[in-house]
Amino acid sequence: MNFDQQKVFEGKRAFHRNLADRSVAEKLRMLDALRERELAIRGKREDVPSALREEPAPPRAGSK
């Protein structure tokens, strides 16, 4: 697969210009949509332990 680096960089610049041109309210709406997607994905993966989730420590041997 060949990539034209110049096209990639031009695309990134255009994307960043597009974001910069948006209003703050529109950017906040985009952030809300991303947050909703993240929560939907997380909800589907409840069975996968999270590195950030605290779990009780296993009991020590010999303790009751």
N, C-alpha and C positions, 0 to 999 in steps of 0.2 A: 504494500500500500504506500503510495507516494503522497506526501503532503507538500503543498506549496506554502512555505513559511510566510511569505509575503501576504498571501490571501488570509492565512490564519490571523496574522497580526492586524490586518485591515479589518477583519471581522470583529476582533476583540475591541479595537478602537471604536468601531461603529456601535457596538453593543454598549460600551461605556458612555459614549456620547448620548445614546438613546436614554440610558438611565439618568444621566446628569440633567437631561432636558425635562424629565418628569417632575411633577409637583411633589411636595413633601407628602401631601395627602395620598397621592397615588402610590408613592413608595411605601407608605404605611399600609395601604390596602394590600400591596404585594407581599409585605412582610406577614400580615395576618393570614393570607392564603398559604404561604409557605409553612407557617406555624400549624395551620389546620391539617395540611398534608403530613407534616411530621407526626402529629398526634394520631392521625389515622394509621400511619405506618406502624407507629409504636404500639398502638392498640392491637394490631394483628400479630405482633411479635411478643406478646406477654409471656410466652413460654420460654423465651430466650433470656437468660439472666443478664442483667445490665451491670456493667463495671461500676456504675455510679450508685447502684442500689445497695443499701446497707442490709446485711443479713445478720442474725444473731450468731455469735461465736459458738462453735460446737462445744458441748460440755467436755470438761477436762476428765481425763481418766482418773478414776478413784473418787470423784466428787459426785454428790447427789443432788 
